[in-house]
């Protein structure tokens, strides 16, 4: 119960900040429209087993497109690894949002051992505008998200 309350507080605080930033607010309104558009989803999946590593992975990919291009791309992964006879499961997802074939937002989600992580990154003009990048780890993640976002839009538009 305490964790759920803390989680809701974090979401509310991030929403309060995002509403103060007009660009972030605009991006959130676009994301809302995409998520409630009723556009058909295109889905695929990949199953991989690495028996020598004791690792099994299921990856689900979902895309939402309209006549103007890609709107949403989701990469959802469930992995199970055997370590010393104990199974460890990790569920992770990254959702990419696009407007006019430009990458505008990424949402990261992961859960493992009962711990959850949620994070949102906002982009404008190919640069992260929120949250403020404060560490080298943040810079690497932002660079990875931008590279994937650009690769996905180029791959889909062909």
C-alpha positions, 0 to 999 in steps of 0.5 A: 500500500505504501509503495502504491501511494508513493508511486501515485505521488510521483506520477502526480508530481511529474504531471504537475511539472509537465503541465507547467511546461507548454511543450511537454503539455503539448506532447502529452496531448498528442500522446493522449490522442494517439492512445485514444485514436482507435487506430489499428495496431500491428503486432509481431513477436520474437521468441529466443532461447539461450539455453547455454546462458539459461535465458529465455526471452519473449519480445512483443512489438506493436506499431500504430500508424496512420496515413501520415506515418508512424505514431507509436512503437512499443517494444515489450520484453519478458525475460526469464533467467536461471541463476543457480537454479533460481528463476529471475524474471524481468519485464521491460517495455519502451514505448516511442511516440511520434508526431509528423515522423518526429520522435517526441516521447519515450516511456520506459517501464521495467519490473523485476523482483517486485520492484517497478521503474517508470520513466518518461523522456520528452523530445523536441527537435531531436533533443531531450527537453525533459527531464533535465539530463544530470548524469552520464547515464542519462546522456547514454539513455537519451542517446540510445532512445534518439537512435532507436527512435530515428531508426524506427521512423526510417525503417517504417517509412521505407 
